[in-house]
Amino acid sequence: MERPDRHVRGQIVDGDPPTLPGDAADPPVEIRREGAVAWVGLRGSGGRGTLDLTTKIALREGLRRIADDAAVRAVVLTGNGSVFCVGQDLREHADALADDATHAWDTIRDHFNPIAASLATMPKPVIAAVNGTAAGAGVSFALACDLRLAAPDAVFHLAFPGIGLSVDSGLSWFLPRLVGYGRALELLLRARPITAAEALAAGMIHEVVDDVHAAAARIAEELAAGPTVAYGAIKQAFAYSATHTLADALDNEATLQTVAGITEDHAAAVRAFLEKRRPAFHGH
């Protein structure tokens, strides 16, 4: 993450840092606050962008803390150097298979699933700044974010079938909803590298930008100045409607509109409208 920062290991508020595995001098996940924006940098084991156990735990717990921190009103997920995230550390995976082939897969429910769910259900906007190569679960995590920006040289590898595996980390949910069932299946069955331009054309990402971190920072700062509760309610409404009837969705919208409608942000926005000025939102 090449941005000036208040650099704290796995920490987003002042105070004692949480206890996480790994070397504090070379953390697998870098979390920092810039104003109301939390930056989450995936370094992985040795800065390689791989998801070993230490990285997965740090990312899972870091996202949970961010979700609960009212001072954070937008999130940026990015990588390190030329790598965004290349998925499971296969050396560690090979050792786990040799030790216990059945329980080697516990990591999906214990780590990968909670990470994907945290990104998708985060009660504030999440931006993926795909700075380089994304593979396997790294693609899943990017697609779990609300907005996805990519550098021109970013490449997406749907690598699961290449190592004899199905999909995980929510890819079966996110990809078809973004590009359509037929296109998603074709991309996975052929499993060829997808350039940033191709990902944009397919609908996997929203924009290709030369300086992905600067663009992500600009958008995140705009969103962090917005009605945070309303943004969270919109995300909930969309997720709910995907698996419910129209009648259910209408009822859920009414419930969520009440949640947003009793916030100070809504009251302030109504006053601003009547006074013919721009509203100032405070996230509550």
N, C-alpha and C positions, 0 to 999 in steps of 0.2 A: 504494500500500500504506500504509494509515494505521495503522501500528503503531510503537511505539517500537523502535528498533533500533540495532545496531552497524552503521553504514552504510558499506559497502565496495563500490566499483565492480567488479562481476564477480568478487568475491573471497569465499571462504568460510573461509579460514584466515588466521592471522597471517602476515605476510611481505610481500614485494614483490608488488603486484598484477600479474595477467597482462596481456599486451599484447592489447588488443581495439580494434577500430575504434570511432570515435564520440567524442563530447565527454564528458570525465570529469565535467564539471559537470552534464550532462544525459544520463546513460547511457540507452540504449534498453532495457537489461535491468538491473534492480537485484537483486543477490543479496546476501543477508545471513544471518548465523547468529544465532539466538536459542537459546542452549543447544545442544541436539542437533537443532534444527529449522532447515532451510534454507528461507528465503523467496525465491521467485523472482517478481519483479514485472515484468510486461510493460508497458513504456511505449511502445515503438515509436518511430518517427520523430516527433520533436516532441511526444511524449507523446500521440499520437493513437491508439495501439494498433494501428498498421499494421505489417506485417512487411516492412520493406525489407531490403536485403542486410546492412547493419550489424546490425540486430536479429536476423536469422536466424543469423548467425555467432555473435553474442554468446550467444544462447539455446542453440544447439547445443553450443558449447564449455563454457558454464556448466553444463549438465546433465551433460556428461561428467565434469567435475570433481567435481560433487556425487556422482555414482555411485561414484567412486573414493575419496571421503573417508569413512573409517570413523567419523569423529567426527559425521557427519550420519546420523541414524537415522530421520528423517521429512522430507518435503518438502511445501511449500505453493506452488502455482502460482496467481497472481492477476494482476489488471490494475491500471489506473490510473484514478482518478476514476470516471466512469460507464461506462468501457469495459473489458471483459476483454481481448479481442483480436478484431480485425475482419478478420484474414487478410491476404493479400498486398497490399502497397502497389500500387494499380492505376496510379498515375502512373509509378512505376518500371517496372512491368510493360509499360506502353504504350511506354516508351522502349526496353525490351529487345526488344519485338516489332519495332519500327521498325529496330532495329540488326541483329538476327539472329533471325528468327521461329522457327527450328529450335532454336537453343541457348538461347532464352529459357526453355525448359522444363527445362533442366538443373538448375534450382534445386529441382525436386521431389526428385530423387535426392540432390542435394548438401546440401540443407538441410531441407526439410519432412519427408522420410522419416526421416532420422536423429533429428530432434527427436521425432517421434511414437514411434519405436522406443525412444528413451531414456526417455521417460515411461512407456511400457508395461512395459519390462523393467527399470526401476530396481530394484535389489536392496534396496529399502526402500519403505515406503508413501508414496504421492503423493496429495495432496489438491488438488482444483481448488476454489478459492474464487471462484466466478463472480460478480463484483461488479457487472456491468453487461452491456452488449451483447457477444455473441459471434457471430462470423460466419465462414463459410468454414472455413479451417484453424483458426481460433480454436475452433470447435465441436469439430473433430477432436481438438485438443490437450486440451480439457476431457474428452472422452470417453475419451481414452487414460489418464487418471488413474484411480487405484484407487477413490477416493471423490470424490463431486461434490456440493458445496453451492452454493446459488445465493441471491442476494438476491431479495426479492419482485419487484423491478422489472427483474430480468435478463431478457433476451430472446435467443433463439437463432435465428439466421438461417442456414438451409441454402442459402447463396447461390449455390452453384455453377451450377445450371441457369439462374439469372437472368442470368448473364453468358456463357451458351453453353458451359459446361464440364461435364465429368463430376466425379467426386469425387477427392480426394487426401488425403494425410496420415493414411491409415488409416481414413477414415470408412466405407468399404465393409466393413471388418472389425469396427469397434467398434459402429456403430449397429444393424445387424441382430442382433447378439448381445445387445444391451441391450433392444431393443423388439420384436424379431421381424422376420422378413423382410418380411411384408406391410405392417406399419406403417412400417418404415423406408423402403420404396419409396414409399409414399403420402406420407410427409413430404417426401421429396426431389422427387417429381414435382410436387406442389402447391407446395412451397417457400414456404409462408407463414410469417410470424414465429411462433415458438413461445414462449409466455410461460413463466415459471418454474413456474407451477402446472400448465400443460399438460405441461411437460417432466417434472415429478414424476409426474404421472399416467401418462405413457407409459413411465416407467422410465429416462429419460435421466439423471436426477439422483437423489440419495438424500434430499435434504432442502432445504426452503426456510426460510431463517432471516433474521431482521431484521438482525442484525449478523454478516455472513458471515465477516469476518476474525476476530472474537472466537471464533466457533464453530469455525472452522478451526484456530485456535491451540490451543483446548482439546483437540480431537481429536488434533491433531498431537503435542501434548505427551504425551498418553496413549500414543500409538503409539511415540513416541520412547523411552518408558520400558519398552517391551516387548521380546520376543525377536526382534531384528532379523533374524538369520539364518533363523529359522523363518518370519518373514513373507516373506522373499525366496524361500524354498523353496516356500511355498504359491503365490505368484505364478507361479513356474516350473511347478509341477505343473498349475495351471489352464491356462496357455498351452499346455503340451505336450498335455494331454488333448483340446484342441479340434481337433487334427489327427491324432490317433493312435487306435489301437484300444484296447479295454479292457485287453487283455493287455499292450500296450506301456505304457499308463498305470499299471497295477499295478506293473510292473517299475521304471518311473521313480519312482513313489512310494517304493519300497523304497530306491532310490539316494538320493533327496533326504532321506528320513527318517534315513538314516545321517549325512548331512551335518549335519542339525540335531541329531542325537542325540549327536554327539561334542563339542558346544559346551559351554562352561562354563555357559551359561544353562540348558541342560537339566539338567546335573548339580546346579546350585544349586536348580532348581525341584523336583527329586525330593527333595532334602534338606529343602527347605521344606515339602513335602507331608507327609513323614514326621514332621516336627517341628511340624506343625499351625500353620504361619505362612505369610504371603504371601511369594512369592519376589521378589527384587530382581534385575532383569535388567540386563545391562551391554552387550548387543549383540554378544557373541562367545562 
